[in-house]
Amino acid sequence: MHRPRVTVKCFGSPARITLACLLATVVFFASIMTWGQDQSVSNTAALQGFVKDSAGHPVAGATVYLQPKDGSLAQSVKADGVGKYGFSGIRDGIYMLRVEMAGFNPAALGPCVIVSGESKTLDLILESPKKIPAQPSSPPSAKAGSGSPEFFDEPQFTVAGVTDGTNLGGHGSNTVVRTKDALAKDIASLSGSPGKESRKPVETALRAEVEREPGSFDANYQLGKSLIDDGKAGEALVYLERASKLKPDNYPSSYLLATAYGDAGQFQRARTSAQALLTSQGGDKQAQADLHHLLGDIEEKAGNPLDAVREYQRAAELNPSESNFFDWGAELLLHRAVEPAIEVFIKGNQIFPKSARLLVGLGVAWYTNGSYDQAAQRLCEASDLNPIDPKAYLFLGKIQAVETTQSDCSSERLARFVKFQPGNAMANYYYGVNLWKRRNGPDDTGSLGQAESHLKRAVELDPKLGVGYLQLGILYSERQDFPSAVFAFQEATKATPQLEEAHYRLSQAYKRTGEKLKAEGELQLYHQISKKKDEEVERERRESRQFVYTLRSPAPTSRP
């Protein structure tokens, strides 16, 4: 490093010369140190902020971790008496922030892009944990001879209303927050029956039959049902309305017509039809439960989640079936009533311990609540129930891809996933990410070699898998193989142009190869895409509906 050259001349008596030279020497070294510090500061950044609780009060003594996303050693500091924390001397890179404090749920924020010379301010919000019912090791038995499971005691929560999502904690660009929201939507997509193959040949034959016999109840009913199964509710209406006129008292036909109205967006007709059926069913609890569930579906589609969740709850109370438990829990989770969702999924799992999707729902709910270890364990258990079904593995992979730590059970199950489905691109990608995150530094050639092999296989199987190329580029960057990293990041941006991290990392790789103009261009793209995504997230939050709920302590158990 170049240092400034200073010449000191001393004149006068020996004592004065000694003192003058000493002072000059101190000034000389101070100038060198200051110069060096200025150079260091120009190449680093600072990050500071306050740790607060959900009411905005400072949380003194909280531990804040700054974790580089490349998996290298994290820094940590303690918040001071007013909740203030700070990091200095931070190098360029992508970081995750995590804050922990006894008596609060841990919180994560990131990824945060740190650029040399800047000073970021990020406040962190800690939320107090709510009491969650314990999960016993063995499920309760069903009522003797009833043929149906016993419903649990009155739920220990009340959903009181809804609000918009703008009062949520976290930051708009928080990958973990985005992941939690996406996972909740994915859970909701598991509701209902599994997708069916196209029934086009059947539909063609049924249409021909209706043309031959337009007054046939069976022909109109079967064609309407086939069209609903194929997602063509609007087309189904004319046939189901005709069938309903032919047999007004036929319950299956009337139920299907109400379903078609809801699927076609005619919510008032759907609601009126379902409520009329509910009145006519009298004491048939099974039919009543089905109709309350149908009303829940209608209200959710109509944008009335509070009415929807109450209908799902009523359906589960009347008929505590696996599907009613799951859909009730999924609705709660979708609208961020996390603790109630955990309670419902736990109770459902107690009664239906062989239901993989109830365990998946419980795992995602625990993750949303900030409990990664609980989430991983439940998802691992779900994958064990049906090891050839990819659903639980995919949820597990999505979670571990954004977490810095990896559980042992996650590694074992993702290894099994790729063993059972070697031709699955996502299986190779998630296992490759897992191997890379569990490596013992850049010298762990064994793990890195396996990770590279699976990531390459992933992009071979799916050339449009942008995240696969991104992870390969990260791996090459750690090896200091920047030409290979540049190529991988370029492929990532081609496959997924809106993958902002790929643009940022490509910018950094261009810097290392001396291509400054290209680096600036990619950094500009990164900022543009990040801003757009932040705006989209904020818009979605404004439009989303979040449940407002209260939790009750369980009633004390009386002793004999």
N, C-alpha and C positions, 0 to 999 in steps of 0.2 A: 504494500500500500504506500502511495506517495505521501510523505509528511512535509510540512512547511519547514524550511531551513531558516534558522534565526541566529544571527551573530550578536554576541553581547560584548560590549567594550566597557571596562571599568576604570575610572580615574579617581585620584585623591589619595588620602592617607590609607595605610593598610587596614585600619579598623573600618573606615568608611567603605573602602573597596570590598572588604569581606561582606559587610552588610548589604552593600549595593548589589554585589554579585549574587548573594543569596536571594535577595528579593527578585532580581532579574531571572534567576534560575526558576524560582517558584512561578513567576509569570509565564516563563517559557513553557514549562511542563503543563501549566494550567491551560495554555493556549492549545497545546497538542491534544490534551484530553478533551477540551471543548470541541475542537475541530473533529476529533474522532467521534464524539457523541453526536454532533450535528450530522455526520455522514451516516451513522447508525440509525438515527431517528428518521432520516429521509428515506431509508430503506425499510422501515417498519411502520406499524400502525398501532393505534390504541383503541380499546373497547371498554366502555364503562356504562353504568346504569344503576338502577335501584331494584332491589328485591322487595316486592310488596305482596300482601295477601289480597284475596278477592275483594275486600272492602277498601283497598287502597292504603292500608297501614303498612309501615316499613317492617320488614322481618330481619331483625339483627341476628348475626351469627350463622346465616344460611351459607352453605358451601356451594360455590359456583364453579363448574368445570368447563374448560374450553378444550374441546376435543377436535384435532384436525381430522378431516373426513378421510384422509389417507390412512387412518388407523394408527398413526404415531402417538407418542406419549402425550397425555392430556396435562394441561396446567390446571391448578385449582387455587382459589382464593376464598377468604371468608368475608361476608358482608359485614360492614362496620355497624356501629350503634344506631345509625340512621338508615341501615339497609343498603348502603352504597357499596358497590364492588367495582373493581377495575383491573384491566390487564394492559400491559405496555410491552413494547418490543415485539409485537406480533408480526410475523412474516406474511407475505402474500399467500393466499390460499382460501380454502373453503372449510368452515368450521361449524361444529355443532355446540350449542350451549346447553348445559343441564344444571339444574339447581335442586338441591336436596336440603331438607330441614326436618328434624323430628317433629311429628305432629301434623305434617302436611304431605300431600301427594307430591312425588317428584314431578318436575316439569321440564320439558325439552323445547328448544327453540333452534331452528336452523333449517337448511344450511344457510350460513351467513358468509357472504363473500367479503374478504378483507383485502383492501388494496393499500399499497405502500403510501405513507404520508397522510392517510385519513384518520379521523377520530370518530368512531361510531358510538352512538348512545342507544342502548337497548334495555328497556325495563322488563323484568321477569315477574310473572304472577304465579304465586303458589296458592293452591286451593286446599282447604281442610278436607280430609277424607271423611266420607259418610260411612255409617255402619252398614256393612254388608253381611247378609246371613251366611253362616258357615255352611260348608258343603260336607255332609257326612259321607263316610266311606261306603255305606250300603244304602240302596234306595228303599223307600217304604214299600210295603206290599199293597196290593190292590185289595179292595173290599172283598171279603170272602163271598164267592158265588155271584158277585155282581157283574163280572165280565168286563168292567171298566175300572180305571184307576181312581183312587180316592183323591179328591181335590184338596189342595193344601189350605191352611188357615187363611184368614183374611190377609191380603197383601199388606206389607208394612210401608206402603207409600200411597199417595194420592196425587193424581195428575190434575192440577187445579186450573191450568190455562195454557196459553201459548204466547210466545213473544217472538220477535224477529231474532236473527242470529248475529246481530251487530254487537251484542254485549259479550260475545265469547272472548275468552282469553287467547293469548298467542299473537302471532304476527302473520300477516297475509301471505308471506312467502315461505311459511314454515312447512317444510316437506312432511314432517311428522303429522301436523294437523291435516294437511291435504290427504295423507294416507289414511288417517282415521276416518275422515269423511267418506272417502272412496270405499273403504272397507264396509262401512255401514250400508252404503248403497248396494254393494255386492251381496251383503247378507240378505237385504230385502229382495234381491233378485232370485234368491233360493226359495222364496215362498211359492206355494202352489205346486202344481204337478210338473214333472220334468217335461222339457220340450219334446214335441212329437215330430216325426218325420212328415213331410208333405203328403197330404191325402188326395193329391190331384186325380189319380185314377178313380178313387172312390167317389170324389166329388163329381166327376164327369158322369159316372153311372147314375148317381143320385139325381143329378139335374135332368138326365134323360127320363128317369122314372117320374119326376114331378111334371115334366112336360106331357107324359102319357096320362098321368092321373093327378091333375092339379088339385082335386078335392080329397086326396089321400092324406089323412093325418100323419101316418107313419112316414110317408115319403117327404113331406114338408118338415117334420120334426127331425128326421135323420139328416137331411140336407142342411138344415140350420145348425144342428150340432156339429156336423163336419166342418162347416164354414167357421164356426167359433173356434174349434180346435186348430184351425189353420190361421187364426188371427184375423178373420174377415168378418168381424161382428156387424159392421154396417151392411154388408151383403146378406147376412143371416137374418136380419130383422124381418124382411118381407115374408120369409118362409115360416119363421117362428110366430109372427103375428097371425098368419093364416092358420097355423096349427092350433094356436090358442083359441081362435074363433071356432074352429071345428070341435074342440074339446075344452071348453072354458074351465072345467073342474080338474083337468089333468095337472097334478102338482109338478112333475118333472118338466113339462113343457112350459108352465108359467115361471118356474124357477129359472130355466134357461133363457126365457125372454127377458126377465129382469137383469140377468147377467149380461145379455147382449146389449141392452140399453146402457148399462154402465160402461161396458167396453167401448161402445160407440160414442160416448160422451154425452148421452142424453140422461143427465144425472137425475133430474126431477122425476122423469118417467121411471127410471130405475128404482129410485127411492120409494115412490108411491107403490110400485108393483111389489117390491120386497116387503113393505110394511103391511100391505093388504094380505099377502101370504102369511105373514107372521101372526096376524089376527085370526086367520082361518085355521091355523094349525093347533090351536088349543093347548093341550097338555103334552104334545109330542116334543120332548126335550131335544131329541136328535135333530128334528126339523128346525126347531127354534134356534138351536146353536148354529146350524148351517146358515140360517137366514140372518142372524146377527153377524156372522162372519162375512156374508155377502154385503151387508150394509156397511161393514168396516171397509171392505174393498171399494165400495161406491164412494164413501165419504173421503177416503184417502185420495182417490182419483179426482174428486171434486175440489180438493184443496182444503178439506176440513179435518185436519189430523186429530183434533181433540175429540170430535165425534167418532172418528175412526177407531182411536185407541180404546174408547169406552165400549164400542161394539165388539172389538176383538176380545176385550176382557170378559164381556158378558158371554161370548161364545165359549171361552175357555172355562168359565164357571159352570155353564150348562153341560158342556161336553169336554172334559179335560183330555183332549186327544193330543197326539204329538204335533199335528199340524196347527192346532189352535194355540198351543203353547208357543210354537216357533213364531207364528205370525204376530202374536201379541208382543213377544220379546223383540222381534225385528222392527216393529212399529215404534216401540219405545226407543230403541237404539238409533233408528233413522232420525228421530227428532231429539237426540242427545239427552234423553233421560237415562243416563248410563247406569246409575245404581239400581233403579227399578228394573232395567233390562237384565242386569246381572241376577237379581232376585228371581225373575221369571225363568230365565234360562237354567238357573240352578235347580229350581223346583221341577222344571220339565225334565232335566237330566236325571233327577232322582227317580222319577216315575218311568222314564224311557231311557235307561242307561245305554241302550244299543243304538240310539239315534245319533248318527255322526253329525248331522247338521245342527242339532241342539248344542253339541259340544263346540262346533265351529262358531256358532253364535255367541256362546259363552266366552270362548277364547278372544274373539274380536271385542266383546264388551269389556273384558278385563284389560285388553290392550288400550282401548279408548280411555279407560280409567287410570292408565299410567302404570299398570302392573304387567311388565313384559314377561317375567318368569311364569306368572299364572297363565298368561295368554299362551305362551309357548307350550306349557304342559297340557293345557286343554286341547290345543290343536294337534299335538303329537298323539294324544289319546284318540282324537277323532280319526286321524290317519290309520291308527291301528285297527279300528273297527272294520275298515274296508280298504286294505292296503293298495288295491289296484285303482281306486277312485282318485282322480287327481285333485278334487276340490280342496280337501283339507291341506294338501301340500302347497297348493297355490296361495292360499291365505297365509300359511306359514312362511312361504318364500317372500311374499310382499312385506311382511312385518320385518323379517330379518334383513331384508335389503336396505332398510332405512335405519336400522339399529347398529350401534357400534359394537355391542357385545353380542355373542352368539351362545345360545344354550346348547348343552350336550345333546339333548333330545332332538333339537332342530337339526343338528348336523347328521345324526343317525337317520332321521326320517327323510331328509333331503337326499342322502346317499341312497336310501332304499327307493325313493322316487325315480332317480335316474337309472337305477338298476332294473326296475320293473318297466320303465318307459324310456329306453335309451334314444328313441327317435323323437322325443318330445323336446322342443327347443327350450321351453321354459324350465323343464326339469334340469337340463344342462346348465342353463343360465343361473338359476338359483343355487345349484350346488357349486358352481364355479365361484359365485360371489361368497358363498359360505366358506369355501376353502381359502379364498384370498383374505377374508376378514379374520380367519383363525390362524393365519401364518405367524411364524415366530420371527418377524422382521424380514428385510430384503434378502438375507442369507439363507432363508428357508427354501432352498431350490426345489425340494420335493413337493411341498404344498403349492408353490407358485407354478411349477410345471403342470401339476394336475389341474389347477385353476385355469391356466391358459388353455389347456387341452379342452376342457368342458366349455369354456367361453367361445373358443373357435368353432366347436361343434354346434353350439347354439346358433351362431350367425350363419353357419353353413345350412342348418335346417330351416332357418328363417332369416333370409337376407335383409328383411325389413325391421329386424330387432335392433333398434337404435341403442337401447340400454346395454345390449351385449357388446357392441362396438365401443361404447363409452367405457365399460369396465375393462375391456382389453387395453384401451388407451391409458387408463389409470395404472394398470399393471406395468405397461411398457415405460411409463413415466418414472415409476419407482425404480426401474432397472437403469434409468438414465438413457434408455434407447428412444431418443426423441424423434428421429425420423419415423420409426414404427408407430410411436404415439400419435404423431401428426396424421398419419394415414388412417389410423383407427378412429380418431376424433372426426376427421373429415367424413368417413363413412357413417359415423353416428349422426352427423348433421344432415347428411343426404337422406338417411333412412327415416329420421325423425327431426324435421327442421325446427320444431318448436321445443326441442330438448335443450333448455337453456344452459345446463351444466356442461354439455358437450361444447358449446360455443365458448364458454369461459375457459375450459381446460385447453381447448384448441388455441385460444389466445395465449395462454401461458406457454404452451409447447412451441408456438411460433417465436415467442420471445427467446426461448432457449436455443432455437436454431438461427437466430439473428434476423428473422423476417418481421421487422417492427411494424410495417404498414399493414400487413395481414393481421398481426396481433391486435392492432388498434381497431381494425374492421370487425374482427370477431368479438372483441370486448364491447363494441357499440351494439352489435346484434344481441349480445347477452343482455345488456341493459334494456333494450327495446322489448325483448321477449319477456323478461322478468317483470317489467312494468305492466305489460299487457296481462300477464297471468295474475299479478297482484290485483289489478282492477277487476278481472273476472271473478276472482275469489271473493272480493268485497261485494260484488254485485250478487253473487250466489248467496252470500251470507245475509244480505239485506232481504232477499226474496225467500230465504228459508224460514221455516217455522220451528221454533225450539220449545219443547214442553217446559212449563213451570210446574214443579212438583214439590211435595213435602214428604219427609220420611218420618215414620213413627217408630218409637222403640217397641220391640215385641213385648206383649203383656207378660208380666211375671208368672212363672209356672208355679202353681200351688203345690205344696208338699203335703204328703199324707200325714 
